[in-house]
Amino acid sequence: MTLHRKIFLGLIGGLALGAISRLPWAAPLQRVLAACEPLGTAFIRLVTMVVVPLVVASLFVGVASLGDVRRLGRIGGRTLVYFLATTVVAATIGLIIALTLQLGTGVTPDAAPDASLPAAPTAVTPGLAQTLVQMVPQNPIASAAQSDLLPLIIAVCIFGAAATVTRGENRRTVVAFFEGINELSTVVIGWLMLLAPAAVFVLMASLVARSGAALLQGLLLYVVAVVAALALHLALLLLLLRTAAGMGVVAFFTAVSDALLLAFSTASSSVALPVSMAAARTRLGLPNDVVSFVLPSGTTLNKNGAAIYKSVTAVFLAHLYGVPLGPAQLVTIVLTSTLAALAGAGVAGSSLVTTLIVLNAIGLGPRAAAGIALVTGIDRPLDMCRTLVNTVGNLVGACCIAATDEGHRQTGINTAKK
C-alpha cells in the first residue's frame, strides 16, 4: 500500500474514532484520545526541525543552479520575470478566494489543535512599512534560530545569486555542501512521512474528540477553496497561453497530456520533467535553448500551485486561531507564499514544511506547527492538483517566452497553434 493511502486511512480512522468518542457513553475513550495528543505533537516538532536546513539548502542550490545571472540574457530575464509574476498572482488568487469564503471563521479557537498553547502575540500589529523593513535580513543566523524565516530566505537568495557569478573550486565546494544538506533533508522528510499515518490518526482522533463536526466542516471548505483557487489560476494561465503565445488550448493539452498525467499521478513535477521537455521539443516545437532553461529552472523555482496552497492555508489557520489579518499581514501572506514556494524541495511533504514560513510570518507562533496537523491527512490529493498547476505553469511559460523572443519567433511553435 502506498504511503499516501496509508495517510488517508489514518485520517479516516482518526475521524471515525474521534466521532465515536463524542457519543455520550464514550467519555473514557475521549479522555484516552486527549492523553494521546502529545504523540502527534511530537511528530509536529520533528517536522518543524527540518524547516531551516531544507529551506536554506534547497533554495541556495536552486538559485545557484541558474547559471551566471550576468549571462542569462533575454531568455533568462524573461523567465525569471514570468516566474515571479505568475507566482505572485497565484498567491494573490489564493488569498482572495480564502478571504471571500471566510475560511476558518466558523470554528472557535478552542476547537483548533493545541488550543491550550499561549496565543500568538497580536497586541502590537506591525504596519506595512515596518513589515517590509523586517523582511530585510540583518542576522541570518538569528533569524533561523527565531524561526523568522523570511529574512533568512532573502539572505539565501542573495548568497545564491553571488554563487552564480563566482567560479572555481570554492564555488563547487559550497554548492556541493548545500546539495548534501538538501539530500539529507529529503531523507529525513522521507523518514518522517513514514510516521505520518500514525501521527495523522492520533491527531485527527484527538481533534475530533475535542472539537466535533465544526472543525470538519471548516476543513471541507478549505479543500474547496484550494481547488477553486487552483482552477482559477489554471484558467488564467491558459488565457495567457492563448493571448501571449497564440496557441490553442486543445492543441496544447493534446501535446503535453502525458506529462500532465504523470505530474498529477505522481504529485512530482520533477518526475514529469523529462517527459515535459520531450513534449515541449517534439510536439510543441519549442526551441531547445528555451526548453533546456525554462523547464528545469521552473521545476525548481516556479511553483504557482504551492503559492496558492500556502496563502489559502495561512488565511484558514489565521482565522481559526483568531489572528487578525490587517493590510500588512495580507501583504506578508502574498510575499511569504511567493518566496516559500521557491524554497520547496520537490518531494512529498516538503510543501507542508515550507508552509510554516508563511504561518510564522503572520504571527501564529507556537500554533503554526500545530495547525499543519489539520491539513496533513488531506495533503496528497491537494498536492496532486497543485503539481498539475505547477507543470502547466512551466510549460505555458516556455511557450510564451519562445513566442515573444525575437530570436525564436516563427521557429516551430506553429505546430501547436490552432
Buried (B, 14 or more C-beta within 10 A) or exposed (E): EEBBEBBBBBBBBBBBBBBBBBEEEBEEBBEBBBEBBEBBBEBBEBBBBBBBBBBBBBBBBBBBBBEEBEEBEEBBEBBBEBBBEBBBBBBBBBBBBBBEBBBBBBBEBEBBBBBEBEBBEBEEBBEBEEBBEBBEBEEBEEBBEEBBBBBBBBBBBEBBBBBBEEEEEEBEEBBEEBBEBBBBBBEBBEEBBEBBBBBBBBBBBBBBBBBBEEBBEBBEBBBEBBBBBBEBBBEBBBEBBBEBBBBBEEBBBEBBEBBBBBBBEBBBBBBBBEBBBBBBBEBBBBBEBBBBBBBBBBBBBBBBBBBBBBBBBBBBBBBBBBBEBBEBBBBBBBBBBBBBBBBBBBBBBBBBBBBBBBBBBBBBBEBBBBBBBBBBBBBBBBBBBBBBBBBBBBBBBBBBBBBBBEEBEEBEBEEBBE
